[in-house]
Amino acid sequence: MRLWLRDSERRPDPVPVKTDDRRAVLVGLALWLVALVVVLVFNRALIGAGDGWWFWTVIVGLVLGLVGLVYLTVKRR
């Protein structure tokens, strides 16, 4: 097995697959929303156990998902 090939020996790059990245981000956002509901239901138990940081983790996940959705929307235009 060789680690380096000359340009003349290389096969051409495959054609990129078209994907709907916005759909993947929307599914992720939906899962973060489900996680938010679960965390809010068990909020007192989590805080009592010293695990109140789970709430903020879900909030950060939602914010980053929204940033990704805005980015993909702007990129699509």
C-alpha positions as CSV (number, residue, x, y, z in Angstrom):
1,M,0.0,0.0,0.0
2,R,1.4,3.4,-1.0
3,L,0.6,6.6,0.8
4,W,1.3,8.9,-2.2
5,L,0.1,8.7,-5.8
6,R,1.0,10.8,-8.7
7,D,-1.7,13.0,-10.2
8,S,-1.7,10.8,-13.3
9,E,-2.4,7.7,-11.2
10,R,-5.3,9.1,-9.2
11,R,-8.9,8.4,-10.0
12,P,-11.2,11.4,-10.4
13,D,-13.0,12.7,-7.4
14,P,-16.6,11.5,-7.0
15,V,-19.5,13.8,-7.7
16,P,-20.7,15.3,-4.4
17,V,-24.0,14.0,-3.2
18,K,-26.8,16.5,-2.9
19,T,-28.2,16.6,0.7
20,D,-30.7,18.7,2.5
21,D,-28.7,19.9,5.4
22,R,-31.5,22.1,6.7
23,R,-33.6,19.0,7.3
24,A,-30.9,17.4,9.4
25,V,-30.6,20.6,11.5
26,L,-34.3,20.7,12.0
27,V,-34.4,17.1,13.2
28,G,-31.6,18.0,15.7
29,L,-33.5,21.1,16.9
30,A,-36.6,18.9,17.4
31,L,-34.6,16.5,19.5
32,W,-33.2,19.4,21.6
33,L,-36.8,20.6,22.1
34,V,-37.8,17.2,23.4
35,A,-34.7,17.3,25.7
36,L,-35.8,20.7,26.9
37,V,-39.3,19.4,27.8
38,V,-37.7,16.4,29.7
39,V,-35.3,18.6,31.5
40,L,-38.1,21.0,32.5
41,V,-40.2,18.2,33.8
42,F,-37.4,16.9,36.0
43,N,-35.9,20.3,36.8
44,R,-36.3,20.1,40.6
45,A,-34.9,16.7,40.8
46,L,-31.9,17.7,38.6
47,I,-31.2,20.8,40.7
48,G,-31.5,18.8,43.9
49,A,-29.0,16.3,42.6
50,G,-26.6,19.1,41.6
51,D,-27.2,18.6,37.9
52,G,-28.8,21.9,37.0
53,W,-26.3,22.4,34.3
54,W,-28.3,20.1,32.0
55,F,-30.8,22.9,31.4
56,W,-28.1,25.2,30.1
57,T,-26.6,22.4,28.0
58,V,-30.0,22.1,26.2
59,I,-30.3,25.8,25.8
60,V,-26.8,26.0,24.2
61,G,-27.8,23.1,21.9
62,L,-30.9,25.0,20.8
63,V,-29.0,28.2,20.2
64,L,-26.3,26.6,18.2
65,G,-28.9,24.7,16.2
66,L,-30.7,28.0,15.4
67,V,-27.4,29.6,14.4
68,G,-26.7,26.6,12.1
69,L,-30.2,27.0,10.6
70,V,-29.7,30.7,9.9
71,Y,-26.3,29.9,8.4
72,L,-27.7,27.3,6.1
73,T,-30.6,29.5,5.1
74,V,-28.3,32.4,4.2
75,K,-25.9,30.0,2.4
76,R,-28.8,28.6,0.3
77,R,-29.7,32.1,-1.1
